[in-house]
Amino acid sequence: MIGARLTTVMLFLIAGGLVMTASRFKSSSQQQDLIALDLIDLFNQEQTDLSTNPEGYNYCQAPRPTLETYPDPKVEGATLIHSQLFIRHGDRAPISALPLDLDMVWDCSSAYTFTGPRDESTEKSPYHYANVVAHQVVTIPAGSPFASKLMWKGSCAPGQLTPLGALQHRKLGAALRQIYVDKLNLLPEIYDADTVHIRSTDVWRTKQSAENLMAGMYGVQGKSKSATHPTLPILQIHTLPTEVDYLTLNAGACPRISQLRSNIEKTSEVLKQLKDDNVDFSKQLTRILGVEKPWSGYMDTILPRICHNKPLQCREDGIERGWNCINESISNRVLDNVAIQTTEMYRDAEGVFDVLRLGMGPLASEIKDNLLAAKAQGRVRLNFYSGHDTTVLPLLGLFGAEDMRWPPYASSILVELWKTPQGEHFVRVLYNQAVLLTKHNWCNLEWCPLEAFVTHLDRFHTKDLMSECQRQ
C-alpha cells in the first residue's frame, strides 16, 4: 500500500494522473490509494488499443499519445509539416456547488500559472527589471457569511483547474515534445513563438491548461545571463471576447443555434425514449442530490468525486438505502445516458448539421486556412487550441466520429498535415491516442488526401453567417 508521504512525492514527480476509471470502479484498498498515480498508464500496459476496447473509456483521464502508441505515417518517408492540437482542459472542480457538496474540500492552491523571469537581452518590455511571478489563489474563509450555505471548503472556485488537471497537461505536453520535437523535428528544441500559435477560450481553466501543456513541452530552457533564475519562454495566449468566440457553439452570437437545438430536443425520438426510460431514475437522482439537473449536470457533480476518490453523495432521508446513495451502477448509467444524448445532439439528429454549420463553421474555415498556409510553407508549425468538452464534442460531430462519448479530461484531437516524398499532402486525425474512426467513412482519417479533407470542411462554410444566425 502506498503511504500518504509517497503519494505526495508522486504527485510532483509524475506529471499528471488520476485515481480511477470513471466507468468502472476499483475496489481494492491498493487502487484507492493511488491518488497521484496515473491509472491510464497502468491500463495502457495491459491494453493499448483503446479504439476497439469499450472498457478503455476513462472520464477522469484521456489516453495520451506516446512514443509507443503514436502511429507511423501510412506512406514511408512522409514528413509531418504541421499539426493542429485541440484540447479539453484538465481535471477541474465541479461547475456548481450542490447542497451535499458543502462539506467537501477542494484544493486548487498549487494549480499555478506558467509564468516566470525572462532574460533581459530578449525581454521586449521596458519593465524587464520588474519581473515577478504572480499566482491567483482562491480563498474561501470559514467565517464568510455566504460560504457555509453556498460553497464547499478549500481553495477551488467552481470549475477551476485542479493541481491534477495542471499536471495532466504538463504530462501531455511532455509526451508531445517527445513526438513533435525529439522524434519528428516538427518543432524546434528551444521554444520559438513564431512556430507555435496558442489560442484559448477566455476562461481561467483553459488558459491554465494551455500554460501547463506548454510548460510540459518546453519548460525551463537554460539560465539567464543576468540572473540566477531559470529562463522561461513568454507565452502569448490569444483569446477572443466570449461574445464573439467560436471555440464553442456560441448561441449568444448566433441565436439560431439555440432554436435548432431546442427543436432537436422537442422532436428527437431518441431523446424522447431516453426521457421515458429514465423517469424513475431521474427522480432518484433528484432525491439524492437535492436538485434537478440535465444528464451532463448529474455527471458533473458525480464524476469529479470519483476522479478524486472522494465519497459519493448520500442522503439520509428515511428512503430505502438503495435509493439513498450514488454508487457504481448509478454513475455508469449517467455516463451511458450522457453518451446517448451527446451522440444525438452532436451527430445524428435531424438538424444537427445546421447546428454544426453555424456553430463550428468559423472554426472549420480556420482549420482549413491553417492547413493551406502550412502547405504553402508558413512558419507556424503548431496551432494549439485550448477549449472545453463543448469544443471537442462539436469537432467530433463535425468529423462524424464513431465514438461520441463525453470527452474525458485532457482529451486531445490532433489534425496533422503530412507530405509524401512525391509531394502529395495528406491529413491524419488522432483522437486521444488513436486514429479517429468515423461513422460514415467519408474519408479514412488515418490518411485522408488534403483535397478531400478540405472539401469536407467546406461543407460547414456559410456565406452569410450572420444573416442565417438571425433567422427566426
HUHUPE-V10016 format. One record per pair of residues at least 12 apart in sequence whose ideal C-beta (glycine too) atoms are under 10 Angstrom apart, sorted by the first residue. I is the first residue (numbers start at 1). J is the second residue. If there is no record, write none. Layout:
I_J + I_J
This chain:
1_28 + 1_29 + 1_30 + 1_32 + 1_33 + 1_34 + 2_30 + 2_33 + 2_34 + 2_35 + 2_36 + 2_37 + 3_33 + 4_33 + 4_35 + 6_33 + 6_36 + 6_37 + 7_33 + 7_34 + 7_35 + 7_36 + 7_37 + 8_35 + 8_36 + 9_36 + 10_34 + 10_35 + 10_36 + 10_37 + 10_38 + 11_35 + 11_36 + 11_37 + 11_110 + 11_163 + 11_164 + 11_167 + 12_36 + 12_110 + 12_163 + 12_167 + 13_36 + 14_36 + 14_37 + 14_38 + 14_41 + 14_167 + 14_170 + 14_171 + 15_38 + 15_166 + 15_167 + 15_168 + 15_169 + 15_170 + 15_171 + 15_172 + 15_173 + 15_174 + 15_175 + 15_212 + 15_215 + 15_216 + 16_36 + 16_38 + 16_40 + 16_41 + 16_61 + 16_64 + 16_90 + 16_91 + 16_163 + 16_164 + 16_165 + 16_166 + 16_167 + 16_168 + 16_169 + 16_170 + 16_171 + 16_172 + 16_173 + 16_174 + 16_175 + 16_212 + 16_216 + 16_409 + 16_410 + 17_34 + 17_35 + 17_36 + 17_37 + 17_38 + 17_39 + 17_40 + 17_41 + 17_42 + 17_60 + 17_61 + 17_91 + 17_164 + 17_167 + 17_168 + 17_171 + 18_34 + 18_35 + 18_36 + 18_37 + 18_38 + 18_39 + 18_40 + 18_58 + 18_59 + 18_60 + 18_61 + 18_90 + 18_91 + 18_162 + 18_164 + 18_165 + 18_167 + 18_168 + 18_306 + 18_307 + 18_308 + 18_309 + 18_408 + 18_409 + 18_410 + 19_31 + 19_32 + 19_33 + 19_34 + 19_35 + 19_36 + 19_37 + 19_38 + 19_39 + 19_60 + 19_61 + 19_164 + 19_306 + 19_307 + 19_308 + 19_309 + 19_310 + 20_32 + 20_34 + 20_35 + 20_39 + 20_58 + 20_60 + 20_61 + 20_306 + 20_307 + 20_308 + 20_309 + 21_39 + 21_40 + 21_43 + 21_55 + 21_56 + 21_57 + 21_58 + 21_59 + 21_60 + 21_61 + 21_306 + 21_307 + 21_408 + 22_57 + 22_58 + 22_59 + 22_60 + 22_61 + 22_299 + 22_302 + 22_303 + 22_304 + 22_305 + 22_306 + 22_307 + 22_331 + 22_332 + 22_334 + 22_335 + 22_406 + 22_408 + 22_409 + 23_54 + 23_55 + 23_56 + 23_57 + 23_58 + 23_59 + 23_60 + 23_303 + 23_306 + 23_328 + 23_331 + 23_332 + 23_335 + 23_336 + 23_405 + 23_408 + 24_55 + 24_57 + 24_58 + 24_328 + 24_331 + 24_332 + 25_306 + 25_309 + 25_312 + 25_327 + 25_328 + 25_329 + 25_331 + 25_332 + 26_39 + 26_309 + 27_328 + 31_309 + 32_309 + 33_309 + 34_309 + 35_164 + 35_308 + 35_309 + 36_163 + 36_164 + 36_167 + 38_61 + 38_64 + 38_164 + 38_167 + 38_168 + 38_171 + 39_58 + 39_60 + 39_61 + 40_56 + 40_58 + 40_60 + 40_61 + 40_62 + 40_63 + 40_64 + 40_168 + 40_408 + 40_410 + 40_432 + 40_433 + 41_61 + 41_63 + 41_64 + 41_66 + 41_171 + 43_55 + 43_56 + 43_58 + 43_61 + 43_63 + 44_56 + 44_63 + 44_64 + 44_66 + 44_68 + 44_69 + 44_433 + 48_63 + 48_66 + 48_68 + 48_69 + 48_433 + 48_434 + 49_69 + 49_433 + 49_434 + 50_62 + 50_63 + 50_69 + 50_403 + 50_431 + 50_432 + 50_433 + 50_434 + 51_63 + 51_402 + 51_403 + 51_431 + 51_432 + 51_433 + 51_434 + 51_435 + 51_436 + 51_437 + 52_434 + 52_437 + 54_403 + 54_405 + 56_432 + 56_433 + 56_434 + 57_335 + 57_339 + 57_403 + 57_405 + 57_406 + 57_408 + 57_432 + 58_307 + 58_408 + 58_409 + 58_432 + 59_91 + 59_299 + 59_302 + 59_303 + 59_304 + 59_306 + 59_307 + 59_331 + 59_335 + 59_338 + 59_405 + 59_406 + 59_407 + 59_408 + 59_409 + 59_411 + 60_91 + 60_164 + 60_168 + 60_303 + 60_304 + 60_306 + 60_307 + 60_308 + 60_309 + 60_408 + 60_409 + 60_410 + 61_90 + 61_91 + 61_164 + 61_168 + 61_171 + 61_307 + 61_408 + 61_409 + 61_410 + 61_411 + 61_432 + 62_87 + 62_88 + 62_90 + 62_168 + 62_172 + 62_392 + 62_407 + 62_408 + 62_409 + 62_410 + 62_411 + 62_412 + 62_431 + 62_432 + 62_433 + 63_408 + 63_410 + 63_411 + 63_412 + 63_431 + 63_432 + 63_433 + 63_434 + 64_168 + 64_169 + 64_171 + 64_172 + 64_173 + 64_174 + 64_175 + 64_176 + 64_410 + 64_411 + 64_412 + 64_432 + 64_433 + 65_172 + 65_175 + 65_176 + 65_178 + 65_179 + 65_180 + 65_412 + 65_414 + 65_430 + 65_432 + 65_433 + 65_434 + 66_175 + 66_176 + 66_178 + 66_179 + 66_433 + 67_175 + 67_178 + 67_179 + 67_182 + 67_183 + 69_175 + 69_179 + 69_430 + 69_433 + 69_434 + 70_175 + 70_176 + 70_178 + 70_179 + 70_180 + 70_183 + 70_184 + 70_414 + 70_430 + 70_433 + 71_428 + 71_430 + 71_433 + 71_434 + 71_435 + 71_446 + 73_184 + 73_416 + 73_418 + 73_419 + 73_420 + 73_426 + 73_428 + 73_446 + 73_447 + 74_418 + 74_420 + 74_426 + 74_428 + 74_435 + 74_444 + 74_446 + 74_447 + 75_418 + 75_419 + 75_420 + 75_421 + 75_422 + 75_424 + 75_426 + 75_447 + 76_420 + 76_421 + 77_419 + 77_420 + 77_421 + 77_422 + 78_418 + 78_419 + 78_420 + 78_421 + 78_422 + 78_424 + 78_425 + 78_426 + 78_428 + 78_447 + 79_184 + 79_185 + 79_186 + 79_417 + 79_418 + 79_419 + 79_420 + 79_421 + 80_179 + 80_180 + 80_183 + 80_184 + 80_185 + 80_186 + 80_381 + 80_416 + 80_417 + 80_418 + 80_419 + 80_428 + 81_184 + 81_186 + 81_371 + 81_374 + 81_375 + 81_377 + 81_378 + 81_381 + 81_416 + 81_417 + 81_418 + 81_419 + 81_425 + 82_186 + 82_370 + 82_371 + 82_373 + 82_374 + 82_375 + 82_377 + 82_378 + 82_380 + 82_381 + 82_382 + 82_383 + 82_415 + 82_416 + 82_417 + 82_418 + 82_419 + 82_425 + 82_427 + 83_176 + 83_179 + 83_180 + 83_184 + 83_186 + 83_187 + 83_370 + 83_374 + 83_381 + 83_382 + 83_383 + 83_384 + 83_414 + 83_415 + 83_416 + 83_417 + 83_418 + 83_428 + 83_430 + 84_197 + 84_366 + 84_367 + 84_370 + 84_371 + 84_374 + 84_380 + 84_382 + 84_383 + 84_384 + 84_385 + 84_413 + 84_414 + 84_415 + 84_416 + 84_417 + 84_427 + 84_429 + 85_172 + 85_173 + 85_176 + 85_180 + 85_196 + 85_198 + 85_210 + 85_213 + 85_382 + 85_383 + 85_384 + 85_385 + 85_386 + 85_412 + 85_413 + 85_414 + 85_415 + 85_416 + 85_430 + 86_199 + 86_247 + 86_363 + 86_367 + 86_383 + 86_384 + 86_385 + 86_386 + 86_387 + 86_391 + 86_392 + 86_395 + 86_396 + 86_407 + 86_411 + 86_412 + 86_413 + 86_414 + 86_415 + 86_431 + 87_168 + 87_169 + 87_172 + 87_173 + 87_200 + 87_206 + 87_209 + 87_210 + 87_213 + 87_384 + 87_385 + 87_386 + 87_387 + 87_388 + 87_391 + 87_392 + 87_407 + 87_409 + 87_410 + 87_411 + 87_412 + 87_413 + 87_414 + 88_168 + 88_169 + 88_205 + 88_206 + 88_209 + 88_386 + 88_387 + 88_388 + 88_389 + 88_390 + 88_391 + 88_392 + 88_393 + 88_406 + 88_407 + 88_408 + 88_409 + 88_410 + 88_411 + 88_412 + 88_413 + 88_432 + 89_159 + 89_161 + 89_165 + 89_166 + 89_168 + 89_169 + 89_200 + 89_201 + 89_203 + 89_204 + 89_205 + 89_206 + 89_207 + 89_208 + 89_209 + 89_210 + 89_212 + 89_213 + 89_386 + 89_387 + 89_388 + 89_389 + 89_391 + 89_409 + 89_410 + 89_411 + 90_111 + 90_161 + 90_162 + 90_163 + 90_164 + 90_165 + 90_166 + 90_167 + 90_168 + 90_169 + 90_170 + 90_171 + 90_172 + 90_205 + 90_206 + 90_208 + 90_209 + 90_212 + 90_213 + 90_386 + 90_409 + 90_410 + 90_411 + 91_111 + 91_161 + 91_162 + 91_163 + 91_164 + 91_165 + 91_166 + 91_167 + 91_168 + 91_169 + 91_205 + 91_209 + 91_303 + 91_304 + 91_307 + 91_308 + 91_408 + 91_409 + 91_410 + 92_106 + 92_108 + 92_111 + 92_156 + 92_157 + 92_158 + 92_159 + 92_160 + 92_161 + 92_162 + 92_164 + 92_165 + 92_204 + 92_205 + 92_206 + 92_208 + 92_209 + 92_300 + 92_304 + 92_307 + 92_388 + 92_409 + 93_106 + 93_107 + 93_108 + 93_111 + 93_138 + 93_152 + 93_154 + 93_155 + 93_156 + 93_157 + 93_158 + 93_159 + 93_160 + 93_161 + 93_162 + 93_165 + 93_205 + 93_300 + 93_304 + 93_308 + 94_106 + 94_152 + 94_156 + 94_158 + 94_159 + 94_160 + 94_297 + 94_299 + 94_300 + 94_301 + 94_302 + 94_303 + 94_304 + 94_305 + 95_158 + 95_159 + 95_160 + 95_296 + 95_297 + 95_300 + 95_301 + 95_304 + 96_158 + 96_159 + 96_291 + 96_293 + 96_297 + 96_300 + 96_301 + 97_147 + 97_149 + 97_150 + 97_151 + 97_152 + 97_156 + 97_157 + 97_158 + 97_301 + 98_152 + 98_289 + 98_290 + 98_291 + 98_293 + 98_297 + 98_300 + 98_301 + 98_313 + 99_149 + 99_150 + 99_289 + 99_290 + 99_291 + 99_313 + 99_315 + 100_288 + 100_289 + 100_290 + 100_291 + 100_301 + 100_312 + 100_313 + 100_314 + 100_315 + 100_326 + 101_151 + 101_152 + 101_153 + 101_158 + 101_289 + 101_290 + 101_301 + 101_304 + 101_305 + 101_310 + 101_313 + 102_147 + 102_148 + 102_149 + 102_150 + 102_151 + 102_152 + 102_153 + 103_152 + 103_153 + 103_311 + 104_151 + 104_152 + 104_153 + 104_154 + 104_156 + 104_304 + 104_305 + 104_308 + 104_310 + 104_311 + 104_313 + 105_140 + 105_152 + 105_153 + 105_154 + 105_155 + 105_156 + 105_308 + 105_310 + 106_138 + 106_140 + 106_151 + 106_152 + 106_153 + 106_154 + 106_155 + 106_156 + 106_157 + 106_158 + 106_160 + 106_162 + 106_304 + 106_308 + 106_310 + 107_138 + 107_153 + 107_154 + 107_155 + 107_156 + 107_162 + 107_163 + 107_308 + 108_136 + 108_137 + 108_138 + 108_154 + 108_155 + 108_156 + 108_157 + 108_160 + 108_161 + 108_162 + 108_163 + 108_164 + 108_165 + 108_166 + 108_204 + 108_205 + 108_208 + 109_135 + 109_137 + 109_138 + 109_139 + 109_154 + 109_155 + 109_156 + 109_162 + 109_163 + 110_135 + 110_137 + 110_155 + 110_162 + 110_163 + 110_166 + 110_167 + 111_135 + 111_136 + 111_137 + 111_138 + 111_155 + 111_156 + 111_160 + 111_161 + 111_162 + 111_163 + 111_164 + 111_165 + 111_166 + 111_167 + 111_204 + 111_205 + 111_208 + 111_209 + 111_212 + 112_133 + 112_134 + 112_135 + 112_136 + 112_137 + 112_161 + 112_163 + 112_166 + 112_208 + 112_211 + 112_212 + 112_215 + 113_133 + 113_134 + 113_135 + 113_136 + 113_161 + 113_166 + 113_204 + 113_207 + 113_208 + 113_211 + 113_212 + 113_215 + 114_133 + 114_166 + 114_169 + 114_170 + 114_173 + 114_207 + 114_208 + 114_210 + 114_211 + 114_212 + 114_213 + 114_214 + 114_215 + 114_216 + 114_218 + 114_219 + 114_232 + 114_233 + 114_234 + 114_235 + 114_237 + 115_131 + 115_132 + 115_133 + 115_134 + 115_135 + 115_211 + 115_215 + 115_232 + 115_234 + 115_235 + 116_131 + 116_132 + 116_133 + 116_215 + 116_219 + 116_220 + 116_224 + 116_229 + 116_230 + 116_231 + 116_232 + 116_233 + 116_234 + 117_131 + 117_132 + 117_133 + 117_224 + 117_226 + 117_227 + 117_228 + 117_229 + 117_230 + 117_231 + 117_232 + 117_234 + 118_131 + 118_224 + 118_227 + 118_229 + 118_231 + 118_232 + 118_233 + 118_234 + 119_131 + 119_221 + 119_222 + 119_223 + 119_224 + 119_225 + 119_226 + 119_227 + 119_229 + 119_231 + 119_232 + 119_234 + 120_224 + 120_225 + 120_226 + 120_227 + 121_224 + 121_225 + 121_226 + 122_224 + 122_225 + 122_231 + 122_233 + 122_234 + 123_224 + 123_226 + 123_234 + 124_234 + 125_234 + 128_226 + 129_226 + 131_224 + 131_227 + 131_229 + 133_229 + 133_232 + 136_157 + 136_160 + 136_204 + 136_208 + 137_155 + 138_154 + 138_155 + 138_156 + 138_157 + 138_158 + 138_160 + 138_204 + 139_154 + 139_155 + 140_152 + 140_153 + 140_154 + 140_155 + 140_156 + 140_157 + 156_304 + 157_204 + 157_205 + 158_300 + 159_203 + 159_204 + 159_205 + 159_300 + 159_388 + 160_203 + 160_204 + 160_205 + 160_208 + 161_203 + 161_204 + 161_205 + 161_206 + 161_207 + 161_208 + 161_209 + 161_211 + 161_212 + 161_409 + 162_205 + 162_304 + 162_307 + 162_308 + 162_409 + 163_212 + 164_307 + 164_308 + 164_409 + 164_410 + 165_205 + 165_208 + 165_209 + 165_212 + 165_307 + 165_409 + 165_410 + 166_205 + 166_208 + 166_209 + 166_211 + 166_212 + 166_213 + 166_215 + 166_216 + 167_212 + 167_216 + 167_410 + 168_209 + 168_212 + 168_213 + 168_216 + 168_408 + 168_409 + 168_410 + 169_208 + 169_209 + 169_210 + 169_211 + 169_212 + 169_213 + 169_214 + 169_215 + 169_216 + 169_217 + 169_386 + 169_409 + 169_410 + 169_412 + 170_209 + 170_211 + 170_212 + 170_213 + 170_214 + 170_215 + 170_216 + 170_217 + 170_219 + 171_212 + 171_213 + 171_216 + 171_410 + 172_209 + 172_212 + 172_213 + 172_216 + 172_217 + 172_410 + 172_411 + 172_412 + 173_209 + 173_210 + 173_211 + 173_212 + 173_213 + 173_214 + 173_215 + 173_216 + 173_217 + 173_218 + 173_219 + 173_384 + 174_213 + 174_215 + 174_216 + 174_217 + 174_218 + 174_219 + 175_213 + 175_216 + 175_217 + 175_412 + 175_433 + 176_213 + 176_214 + 176_216 + 176_217 + 176_382 + 176_384 + 176_412 + 176_414 + 177_189 + 177_213 + 177_214 + 177_216 + 177_217 + 177_218 + 177_219 + 178_217 + 179_414 + 180_217 + 180_381 + 180_382 + 180_414 + 180_416 + 181_217 + 181_218 + 184_416 + 185_381 + 186_381 + 186_382 + 186_416 + 187_217 + 187_218 + 187_381 + 187_382 + 188_218 + 188_381 + 189_218 + 189_221 + 190_218 + 190_221 + 190_222 + 190_231 + 190_233 + 191_214 + 191_217 + 191_218 + 191_219 + 191_221 + 191_231 + 191_232 + 191_233 + 191_234 + 191_235 + 192_218 + 192_233 + 192_379 + 192_381 + 193_233 + 193_234 + 193_235 + 193_236 + 193_380 + 194_378 + 194_379 + 194_380 + 194_381 + 195_378 + 195_379 + 195_380 + 195_381 + 195_382 + 196_214 + 196_217 + 196_218 + 196_233 + 196_235 + 196_236 + 196_380 + 196_381 + 196_382 + 196_383 + 196_384 + 197_236 + 197_237 + 197_238 + 197_370 + 197_379 + 197_380 + 197_381 + 197_382 + 197_383 + 197_384 + 197_385 + 198_210 + 198_211 + 198_213 + 198_214 + 198_235 + 198_236 + 198_237 + 198_238 + 198_239 + 198_382 + 198_383 + 198_384 + 198_385 + 198_386 + 199_236 + 199_237 + 199_238 + 199_239 + 199_240 + 199_245 + 199_247 + 199_366 + 199_383 + 199_384 + 199_385 + 199_386 + 199_387 + 200_237 + 200_238 + 200_239 + 200_240 + 200_245 + 200_247 + 200_384 + 200_385 + 200_386 + 200_387 + 201_239 + 201_240 + 201_242 + 201_245 + 201_246 + 201_247 + 201_248 + 201_385 + 201_386 + 201_387 + 201_388 + 201_390 + 201_391 + 202_237 + 202_239 + 202_240 + 202_241 + 202_242 + 202_243 + 202_245 + 202_247 + 203_239 + 203_242 + 203_245 + 203_247 + 203_248 + 203_386 + 203_387 + 203_388 + 205_386 + 205_388 + 206_237 + 206_239 + 206_247 + 206_385 + 206_386 + 206_387 + 206_388 + 206_391 + 207_235 + 207_237 + 207_239 + 207_386 + 208_237 + 208_386 + 209_386 + 209_387 + 209_388 + 209_409 + 209_410 + 210_235 + 210_237 + 210_238 + 210_239 + 210_384 + 210_385 + 210_386 + 210_387 + 211_235 + 211_237 + 211_386 + 212_386 + 212_410 + 213_384 + 213_386 + 213_410 + 213_412 + 214_232 + 214_233 + 214_235 + 214_237 + 214_384 + 214_386 + 215_232 + 215_233 + 215_235 + 217_233 + 217_382 + 217_384 + 218_232 + 218_233 + 218_235 + 219_232 + 219_233 + 220_232 + 220_233 + 221_233 + 237_384 + 237_386 + 238_384 + 238_385 + 239_386 + 244_362 + 245_362 + 245_363 + 245_387 + 245_391 + 246_358 + 246_359 + 246_360 + 246_361 + 246_362 + 246_363 + 246_364 + 246_365 + 246_366 + 246_391 + 246_465 + 247_360 + 247_362 + 247_363 + 247_366 + 247_385 + 247_386 + 247_387 + 247_388 + 247_390 + 247_391 + 247_394 + 247_395 + 248_359 + 248_360 + 248_363 + 248_387 + 248_388 + 248_389 + 248_390 + 248_391 + 248_392 + 248_393 + 248_394 + 249_261 + 249_346 + 249_355 + 249_356 + 249_358 + 249_359 + 249_360 + 249_390 + 249_391 + 249_393 + 249_394 + 250_358 + 250_359 + 250_362 + 250_469 + 251_355 + 251_358 + 251_359 + 251_469 + 253_358 + 253_359 + 253_362 + 253_465 + 253_466 + 253_469 + 254_355 + 254_358 + 254_359 + 254_361 + 254_362 + 254_462 + 254_465 + 254_466 + 254_468 + 254_469 + 254_470 + 254_471 + 255_358 + 255_469 + 255_470 + 255_471 + 255_472 + 256_354 + 256_355 + 256_358 + 256_359 + 256_465 + 256_467 + 256_468 + 256_469 + 256_470 + 256_471 + 256_472 + 257_354 + 257_355 + 257_356 + 257_357 + 257_358 + 257_359 + 257_469 + 258_355 + 259_351 + 259_354 + 259_355 + 259_469 + 259_471 + 259_472 + 260_349 + 260_351 + 260_352 + 260_353 + 260_354 + 260_355 + 260_356 + 260_357 + 260_358 + 260_359 + 260_471 + 261_345 + 261_346 + 261_349 + 261_351 + 261_352 + 261_355 + 261_359 + 262_351 + 263_349 + 263_350 + 263_351 + 263_354 + 263_355 + 264_344 + 264_345 + 264_348 + 264_349 + 264_350 + 264_351 + 264_352 + 264_354 + 264_355 + 265_341 + 265_344 + 265_345 + 265_349 + 267_349 + 267_350 + 267_351 + 268_341 + 268_344 + 268_345 + 268_348 + 268_349 + 268_350 + 268_351 + 268_352 + 269_344 + 269_349 + 269_350 + 270_340 + 270_341 + 270_343 + 270_344 + 270_345 + 270_348 + 270_349 + 271_340 + 271_341 + 271_344 + 271_345 + 271_349 + 273_340 + 274_295 + 274_336 + 274_337 + 274_340 + 274_341 + 274_344 + 275_337 + 275_341 + 277_337 + 277_340 + 278_295 + 278_333 + 278_334 + 278_337 + 278_340 + 280_323 + 281_298 + 281_330 + 281_333 + 281_334 + 281_337 + 282_294 + 282_295 + 282_298 + 282_337 + 283_323 + 284_319 + 284_322 + 284_323 + 284_324 + 284_326 + 284_330 + 285_297 + 285_298 + 285_301 + 285_302 + 285_313 + 285_323 + 285_326 + 285_330 + 285_333 + 285_334 + 286_298 + 287_315 + 287_317 + 287_319 + 287_323 + 287_324 + 288_302 + 288_312 + 288_313 + 288_314 + 288_315 + 288_317 + 288_319 + 288_323 + 288_324 + 288_325 + 288_326 + 288_330 + 289_301 + 289_302 + 289_313 + 289_315 + 289_326 + 290_313 + 290_315 + 290_317 + 293_334 + 294_337 + 294_338 + 294_341 + 295_333 + 295_334 + 295_335 + 295_336 + 295_337 + 295_338 + 295_339 + 295_340 + 295_341 + 295_342 + 295_406 + 296_334 + 296_337 + 296_338 + 296_341 + 296_342 + 296_389 + 296_390 + 296_406 + 297_334 + 297_338 + 298_326 + 298_330 + 298_331 + 298_333 + 298_334 + 298_335 + 298_337 + 298_338 + 299_331 + 299_334 + 299_335 + 299_337 + 299_338 + 299_406 + 300_334 + 300_338 + 300_389 + 300_406 + 301_313 + 301_326 + 301_334 + 302_326 + 302_330 + 302_331 + 302_334 + 302_335 + 303_331 + 303_334 + 303_335 + 303_338 + 303_406 + 303_408 + 303_409 + 304_409 + 305_326 + 305_331 + 306_326 + 306_328 + 306_331 + 307_408 + 307_409 + 311_325 + 311_326 + 312_325 + 312_326 + 312_327 + 312_328 + 312_330 + 312_331 + 313_325 + 313_326 + 313_327 + 313_330 + 314_326 + 314_327 + 335_405 + 335_406 + 336_405 + 338_404 + 338_405 + 338_406 + 339_403 + 339_404 + 339_405 + 339_406 + 340_404 + 340_405 + 341_404 + 341_406 + 342_389 + 342_393 + 342_396 + 342_397 + 342_404 + 342_405 + 342_406 + 342_407 + 343_393 + 343_396 + 343_397 + 343_401 + 343_402 + 343_403 + 343_404 + 343_405 + 343_439 + 344_404 + 345_393 + 345_394 + 345_397 + 345_404 + 346_359 + 346_360 + 346_390 + 346_392 + 346_393 + 346_394 + 346_395 + 346_396 + 346_397 + 346_398 + 346_401 + 346_404 + 347_393 + 347_394 + 347_396 + 347_397 + 347_398 + 347_399 + 347_400 + 347_401 + 347_402 + 347_404 + 347_439 + 347_440 + 348_397 + 348_400 + 348_404 + 348_439 + 352_394 + 352_397 + 352_398 + 353_397 + 353_398 + 353_459 + 353_460 + 354_460 + 354_462 + 354_468 + 355_394 + 355_397 + 356_394 + 356_395 + 356_397 + 356_398 + 356_400 + 356_459 + 356_460 + 357_398 + 357_459 + 357_460 + 357_461 + 357_462 + 357_465 + 357_468 + 358_460 + 358_462 + 358_465 + 358_468 + 358_469 + 358_471 + 359_390 + 359_394 + 359_397 + 359_398 + 359_460 + 359_469 + 360_391 + 360_394 + 360_395 + 360_397 + 360_398 + 360_457 + 360_460 + 361_398 + 361_457 + 361_458 + 361_459 + 361_460 + 361_461 + 361_462 + 361_465 + 361_468 + 362_460 + 362_461 + 362_462 + 362_465 + 363_385 + 363_387 + 363_391 + 363_394 + 363_395 + 363_398 + 363_457 + 363_460 + 364_394 + 364_395 + 364_398 + 364_399 + 364_454 + 364_456 + 364_457 + 364_458 + 364_459 + 364_460 + 364_461 + 364_462 + 365_457 + 365_458 + 365_460 + 365_461 + 365_462 + 365_465 + 366_383 + 366_385 + 366_457 + 367_383 + 367_385 + 367_395 + 367_398 + 367_415 + 367_427 + 367_453 + 367_454 + 367_457 + 367_460 + 368_450 + 368_453 + 368_454 + 368_455 + 368_456 + 368_457 + 368_458 + 368_460 + 368_461 + 369_383 + 369_457 + 370_382 + 370_383 + 370_415 + 370_417 + 371_383 + 371_415 + 371_416 + 371_417 + 371_425 + 371_427 + 371_450 + 371_453 + 371_454 + 371_457 + 372_417 + 372_425 + 372_450 + 372_454 + 373_417 + 374_416 + 374_417 + 374_419 + 374_425 + 374_450 + 375_417 + 375_419 + 375_425 + 375_450 + 375_454 + 381_417 + 382_414 + 383_415 + 385_413 + 387_411 + 388_407 + 388_411 + 389_406 + 389_407 + 389_408 + 389_409 + 389_411 + 390_407 + 391_407 + 391_411 + 391_413 + 392_406 + 392_407 + 392_408 + 392_411 + 392_412 + 392_413 + 392_431 + 392_432 + 393_405 + 393_406 + 393_407 + 393_411 + 395_407 + 395_413 + 395_415 + 395_429 + 395_431 + 395_436 + 396_411 + 396_413 + 396_431 + 396_436 + 396_438 + 398_456 + 398_457 + 398_459 + 398_460 + 399_413 + 399_415 + 399_429 + 399_431 + 399_436 + 399_437 + 399_438 + 399_439 + 399_442 + 399_443 + 399_445 + 399_453 + 399_456 + 399_457 + 400_436 + 400_437 + 400_438 + 400_439 + 400_440 + 400_441 + 400_442 + 400_443 + 400_445 + 400_456 + 401_413 + 401_429 + 401_431 + 401_436 + 401_437 + 401_438 + 401_439 + 401_445 + 402_431 + 402_436 + 402_437 + 402_438 + 402_439 + 402_440 + 402_441 + 403_431 + 403_432 + 403_434 + 403_436 + 403_437 + 403_438 + 403_439 + 404_439 + 407_431 + 407_432 + 408_432 + 410_432 + 411_431 + 411_432 + 412_430 + 412_431 + 412_432 + 412_433 + 413_429 + 413_430 + 413_431 + 413_432 + 413_436 + 414_428 + 414_429 + 414_430 + 414_431 + 414_432 + 414_433 + 414_436 + 415_427 + 415_428 + 415_429 + 415_430 + 415_436 + 415_445 + 415_453 + 416_428 + 416_429 + 416_430 + 416_445 + 417_450 + 417_453 + 418_447 + 418_450 + 419_450 + 420_447 + 424_449 + 424_450 + 424_451 + 425_449 + 425_450 + 425_451 + 425_453 + 425_454 + 426_444 + 426_446 + 426_447 + 426_448 + 426_449 + 426_450 + 426_451 + 426_452 + 426_453 + 427_443 + 427_445 + 427_446 + 427_447 + 427_448 + 427_449 + 427_450 + 427_451 + 427_452 + 427_453 + 427_454 + 427_456 + 427_457 + 428_444 + 428_445 + 428_446 + 428_447 + 428_448 + 428_453 + 429_443 + 429_444 + 429_445 + 429_446 + 429_448 + 429_453 + 430_445 + 430_446 + 431_445 + 434_446 + 435_447 + 438_456 + 442_455 + 442_456 + 442_459 + 443_455 + 443_456
